[in-house]
Amino acid sequence: MAQAPRQHGRYDRQIVFEPLGPQGQRRLRSAGALIVGCGGLGCTLADLLARSGVGRLRLVDDDRVQLENLHRQVLFDEADAAAGLPKVAAAANRLRRINGEVAVEPLVERFTAASAARLAEGFDLILDASDNFPTRFVINDLAVRDGKSWVFAGVLGGQGQVMSVLPGRPCLRCVFDSPPAPCQDLTCRSSGVLPSAVAAIAAIQAGEAVKILSGRLEAVSPYLLKIDFWANTLQRIDILESAARVDCPCCKRREFEYLS
């Protein structure tokens, strides 16, 4: 007699992945992540984490959807651009249709030194989907000061980079002492960006987030990854060895100047 087909749950294909398993999935369900920025990285990050079953997502961005966003910002469509909806509102609408089990909180505001602590309250993981280094240095100061984990990521042209920062590990200022000068801080508007590079970097960043939120910290990458998707090259910098700074003003001297 043929057996009735098993009714697969939403997360079955993820739960049977042994390094995560049922316990890891339960931890994802009770976890939350703050996503700073709702552009190309932020949209893909939020999409992947909602589909993975992360219980709470807080989206912070003060921008509105425009037509030029659609080639890389996967949660938006032409109707969102025509209406000029706030990005976080359009993203939240889409995410709730993808997974109604996830609590999505859209906040139309900027992540600044003045708002950082309030916006991150109640979240142990911050995901950088911003497009500028000053914001990343605010995130870094806050995370180090308050003992939070965060994942840095950036994409420009066909290149991207990702680095996870955990309490007790080297921080962003161990690698980048200060933000680039304004004339050197290139943007997607000035240099362009490949949607495939955005999606790939966001996928790596989401993978790191799942490891952290599920408590699998031993699997979190010890590298700053730099990938050129056009030239097909990969560089790995061991942040635990080569990037640690005994005189880091943030994680060693605990001088949080970007929160001032």
N, C-alpha and C positions, 0 to 999 in steps of 0.2 A: 504494500500500500504506500503510495507516494505521500511524503510528508508535506504539510502545508508550508509555504515559504515563510521564513522568519520576517517579522515586521522590523525593519531596520529603523533605529532612532536617528535623529538629526546628526549626532556626533559619532556614530558607530565607526566610521572609517578612520576617525582620529583616535578614538579610544583604543582600537586594536593595535595602534602604533605603540609598541611595548615601552619605549622610554617615557611616554606620557601616561597612558593607561587610565583607568577609571579615577584613581586618586588625583592625578594631574588635572583631569577634566573637571572634577569637583572643585579644585582650587581655582581654576579659570572662572567657573561660574560665580564664585564668591569674590572675585578680584575686580579691580577697576583700574583704568588707565586714563591719564590726562594726555590728550593730543593737542599740542600747540601748533596751530596752523591747519587750515583745511583746503590746501591747494593740492598739487599733484601727489606728494608724499602722503599728506594727511588723508586724502580720499581713499587711496589704496590701503593704507594702514587701517583705517576705520572699517573698511569693507572686510578685510581679512580677519580682523579681530572679532567683528560681529559674527561672521560666519564660523569662527572658531569657538564661540560661546563665552567670550569674556563678559562678565555680568554687567559692568558699568563702563560707559565711555563718556567722558566729558570733552567736548569739542570747543576750542577757543579760537576765534578769528573774527575780525571786524570787517572783512572784505565782502563784496557782492559778486555773484556769478556773472561773467562776461563771456561772449562768444569765443574769445581767444583762449579761454580756459579749457574748452571742451576736448581738445586733442590729447590731454593728459590727466584731467581731473574726472575720474571715472564715475563719480556719484551724481554728476550733473548732466542735464540734457538741454536741448534748445529752448524748451519752454521755461526752464529755470533762468537761462540767460536773458530771454525776452522779458521776463518779469523782473529781472534784476534782484532776485532773492538773495538775502544774506547766505553766504556759503554754508554756515553751520546749520541754518534752518533747512535748506535744500538737502544737505547731507543727512540730517536727522530724519527727514521724511522718508528718504530712500532706505536708510538703515533699518527703520522700524518695519518697512515692508519686507526686508530681507530676513530679519530675525526679531520677532516681537518679544522674545524672552530677554533681550538686552535693553537695559535702561540707558537711553541716550539723552545727554543733557547738552543742548547747544547754547553757547554763550557768545553774544555778539560784542566782543571787546578785545582789546589788545593785551598781550602778556607782557607786562612791564615790571620794572623793579618795584613799583608801587602796588601792583596787583598780584604779583607772583605768589606770595605766601597764601593769600586768600584763594586763588584759583587752584592751587595744588593741595589745599587742605583736604584730608581724607583719602588721598591717593599716594600710594607708595611707588608708583612708576610714572615717569614723565617721558613722553615720546616727542622728540624734536622733529616737527614738520614745518618749521619756519623757513624763511629764505634769507636769513641774515645772521651774521656772527654776533652782533650785540645782543640779540635775543638769546642766542645759545649760551653766551657768557652769563646772562641772568639766570638761565636754567641751571647752569653748572654751579654757580654760587649757591643757589637755593638748595639744590640736591645735596651738595657736599655739606652745607650748614645743617640741614635737617635730616641727614642720613637716608635720603631717598635714592633709588636707582633711576637712571635715565639712559636713553639711547639716542646718540647724536647721529644725524644723517644729513647728507646734502647731495644735490645733483646739479650739474651745470654742463650744458652741451651734451656730450656723450659719456661724461665721466661722473662717477659717484663715489661716495665714501660713507662708511658706517663704523661706529665704535660704541660699545656698551660701557657705561660707567656705573660700577657698583660701589657701595660704601666700603672704604678700605682699599680700593684700587686706585691707580693713577686716574686723574681727572682730565677734563678737556684742556685745562691750562698747563698741564704737563706736556701736552703736545703742541698747542698753539698758545703762545704766551699772551698774545693780545689780538683783538680783532684786526682784520686788514684795514689799511687806510681807506677812506671813502672812495678814492679814485681806483683802488685795487679790488674793491668788493663788488665783483661782477655779478650780474643777475641774469635770470632767464630772458628778461626783456632785451638785454643788450647782447647776450651771447647765444641765445637759443637753448633748446633742451629737447632731447629725444624721449618720447613717451615710453619707449621700451626700457631706457635707462632708469626713468622714474619708477616704473613698475617693479623692476628687478631690485633696486635698492630698497624700496618700500617692503618688498617681500622678505628680504634679509632682515630688515628692521623688525618686521612683524614676527619673524621666527625667533629673534632674540627676545621680544616681548613675551611670547608664549613660554619660553624657557623660564624667564624671570617670574612671571605670574603664576606658573604652575609649580614653582619651587625647585626647578631643576637647575640650580645655579652652577653646578659642576659642568654643565654643558654650554654655559655662556661663553662666547668667543673672547679670547684674550688679545685679539688683534684689532688694530685699526686697518680696515680693509679699504683699499683704493682700487677701483675697477674702471678700466676704459673699455666701454662696450663697443666702441667703433674700432679701436686698434686690437681688441681682444687680448688685453693684458690685465694681470692681477698682481697687486703688491700687498704683502702682509707685513705690518709692523707690529712686533710683539710689544704691547704697551706695558706688560708686567716687567719686562727686562729693559728694553731700550728707551722707553718713554717716561719711566718714573723719574721724578725730579725731587731731590732732597730739599730743595729750596722753593718748591712750588708755592706761590703766594696764596693759593686757594686751599688745596687739600693738606698742605704741610703747615704753613704759617696761619691759615684760617683767617685771611684778610678778604672779606667779601665785598670788594669795592663796587661790583656791578649791582649790588642790592642797595647801595647808598642812594 
